[in-house]
């Protein structure tokens, strides 16, 4: 089925789901910020992948969907897990120990820009239109405004955290390209398979590095972990898979620019965060850039 053949029966409802998805993923940065307050990053992400994988397996059982059993597919699940959860989620959790959730949202939302770069370099089927080039320029300008200005004051932990968040966005870009190889599977299967693979990597790491039995997490961190796992991971995946089927992949990627102001607003409301004037300008640049990269052209949308 081509992208233009996707015709949702109730477009208004699908748009509401798109907003819900952007909110759930935008909230993940606030959940992570609250979680890492008393839970080490590796243990937090190990628990996130384990809980979410269990929920997705329950959904698959209810739907009658089975995971593939061949070793080749599971090797791909393992690689996908490293790109899409193990490495970037751990990077995010580590970065947010010293970085505001709002800034993390802005920097991490640049993944469509890096997807464009990687697609152009590897797959070479992404046409470098003037609008996409503008999106790249605006997004990179936003990153420089947020990261570059603080870099002038000296290399510190916060700058390192910002760089790590951007590296996580690059991991997401690689995962988006690699995930195209799972088109012959029900979309929920690679999600569950990659989460299971990620848990298999992270749980031993958590046991060796963090020794979770010595941790005394706060009630707030535990609730944040639950919200992160149930809402921002498992529920978000279910909505994402539905939107892929109803509005298509191009329409679904619109949440990338919607979640930026949502994630920043949640950080301001629930964490009392604030952004510098330079960061606000960077936010505007990133939103404009990601929107230019993800909103389909009018001609394509009407096709």
N, C-alpha and C positions, 0 to 999 in steps of 0.2 A: 504494500500500500504506500503510495507516494504521499508526500507532505500535503499536497493540495487536495488529496482525496479525504483527508480527515475532516469530518463535519460534526461537531458536537451538537446533540439535540437541544441542549439548553446552554447556550453560550454564557448567559449571565451567571449560571451556577458554576460553570467551569472557571470563569474569571474570579468568582469568590474563592474557589479552591486555590487558584493561583496566588491570590493575596494571602490565604491561610498558609500556603507553602512558604512564601517569602517571610511571613511572620515567624513560622516555626524555625526556619533556618537562621533568620536574623536573631532569634532568641537564644540560639545555641552559644553565641559569644558571651551573653550574660550568664547563662548556665555554667559555662566553663570558668568564667571569672569567679563565680561563687564556689564552684567545686574545688578549684586548685587552692583555695584559701586554707584548707586543711587536708586535702587529699593530693598526694604527689601526682604529677602529670601522667606517668606511665600507668599507675594503678587506676586513675580516673578513666583513661581511655580504654584500658583493659576491661573495666567494668561496663563501660558504655557499649563496647562491641559485643560483649557477652550477653548483656540484657537484651540489646536490640536484635541480635541474632536469634535468641530464644523466641522473641515475639514474632519475628518474620517466619521462623519455622512453624510456629503455631498457625499463622495465617496461611502458609503454604499447605499445611495439612488440612485446614478447613476448605481451601479451594481445590484440593486434590492435585496440587502441583508437586512434582518430585524433583529432587536434585539429581543432576547427572552423576554417574558413577565412574566414568573413565578418568584415568590419571592425567591425561593431557589437559582436559578441561579444568581439573583441580589445580594443576600447575598455573594455569591462566588466572584462576581465582586468587591464588596466592600472590601472583605478581600484581593483580588489580588491587588486592588488599594493601599491599605496600604503598602503592601510588595514591590510593583513594582514602585510606583510613589510618593505617599503622604510622606512617611517616608524617603526613600533614596534620592529623589530629593530635599527635604527640607534640609536634612543633607548635601548634596553636595553644595547647595547654601550657607548654613551657613558656611561650611568649607572653601569655596573659598573666603570668605571675608578676610581671612588672609593667604590663601595658594595659591601658584601658580597653574595655570591651568595644567601645565605639571606634577607636583607631584600628583595632583588630578587624572589625567589620569592614572598614573602608579598604584597608590594605589587602585583605583576603578576597575581596570581591573583584579583584582585577584578574581573576583566572580566565575569563573569556578573552582578555587581551593576550595573555600568554598562550592560550589555545590557538589563537590566530597565528602567532609567531611559530609555534611548533608545527601546526598544520601546514603552513607555508614552507617550512624547512624540511619536513618529513614526508607528509602525504602529497603536498603540492597540488591540492585541488581546491584551495580557497582563493577566490579571485580578490586581489588587492584593490578593491574599489576605493574611490575618494572618501566615501563615508566611513569605511572601515579604517582607512589610514588616519582620518580625523579622530576616530575613536581611540586608536593606539596612541596618537600624540597626546590627546587629552588625558587619557589614563596614566600615561607615563609622567606627564606634567604633574598630575595629582600626587603620584608617589613621591616625586622629587620634592614637592612642596611640603609633604608630611615628614618624609625621612631626611631629605637633604638639608633642610634648615637646621634641624637638631644636630645633624652630623658636624656642622660647622663649630658647634660648641664643644666638640670632643667625643671620642669614642667611649661609649658607656654601655651599661647593661640594657638600657631602653632602646638604644640604636640597634644593638644585637638582636633584641626581641623583635623589632620592626623588620629587620632583614629576614629573620626566621619566618615571620608571618608571610612575607612575600614569597619565600621559597616554598611555603606550603601551598600558596596559590599556583605556583609553577607545577607542583606535584598534581594538583587537581586538573590542570591543563593536560598533563600527560595521561592521566586516568581517563579523561573525556575522550581522547583520541583512541586509547587502547580499548575502551569499552565497546567500540563499534564492532569488535570481533565477536560479541555475544548476541548478535541479531537473531540467531537461530534458536535462542532460548527465551522462555517467558522472562520478562524483565526482572521479576522478583527473584528468580533463581540466582543470577550472578550477584545480586545484592546480598542475599542470604549467604551464598557460598563465600563471597569475599569477607563478610563479617565473621563467619566461622573461622576462616583462615587467619584473619586478623587477630581474633581471640586466641588462636593456637600459638601465635607469635608473642602476643603481649602478656598473656597470663604467666608464662615462665619468666619473662623479663621482670614483671612486677614482683614475683616471688623472690627472685635473686637480688634485684636492685633496691626495691622499696620495702621489702619485708612487711607486707600489709597488715600482718597480725600485730605489728607494733604501732600502728597508726590509730589515732583517736579522732575520727572525723566529727565535725560538728553536725548538728541537725540540719542547718542550712546547706552545708555541702552535700549531705546525703540526699536532701530533697532536690537540689540542683542536679545531681547525678541522675536521679530518677526522671526528672523532667527532660534532661538531655537525652537519655536513652529511649524513653517512651515516646515523647513528643517530637523532639528535633531529629531523631534518627528513625525509629520504626514507623511512626505515623507519617512522618515526612516522606519516607520512601514509598509508602502505600499511595499517598496522594500523587507523588511524582510519577509513579507508574501509570496511574489512571490518566493523568494529564498527557503523558506521552501518547496514549491511545486515542485521546479525544481531541486535543488541540495541536498535537504534533510536537516534535522536538524543538522546532524553532520558536513556537509560541511558549513552550514551557521554560525556555531559557530566559524569558522576560523576567522571571523572579530574581535573576542575578542583579538587576539594577533596582528592583523594588526592595530587596532586603537590605540595601545599604542605609537609606534613611530610617528604615524600621529598626535595624540593629543599633544605630546610633541613638535613636530616640529611646529605646529600651534601656540602654546604658545610662542615659541622662535621668530617666524617670526612676529606675529601680536601684541604680548604683550611685546616683548623685554625681555622675561624671560631667566634665565640661571639655570643650574643644577650644584650642587657641584660634585666633582669627585666621592664621595661616592654614590650620587644619580644616577649617570650614571652607576655605577656598579650594583646598585639595579635595574635600568631599564633593564639591560641585563639579570639579574636573573629572573625578572618577565616575560619578553618576552619569555625566554627559558622555564620557568615553565608553562605559559599559553599555549604556542605552544605544549608542550608535553601533556597537558591535552585536547587539542581540535583537533589537527590534527589526522585524523583517521589513523590507522595502514595500511601499504601497502596492506596487505592481504585483510583487510576489504574494502579498497578503490577499489580494483580490483574485488571484489565479484560481 
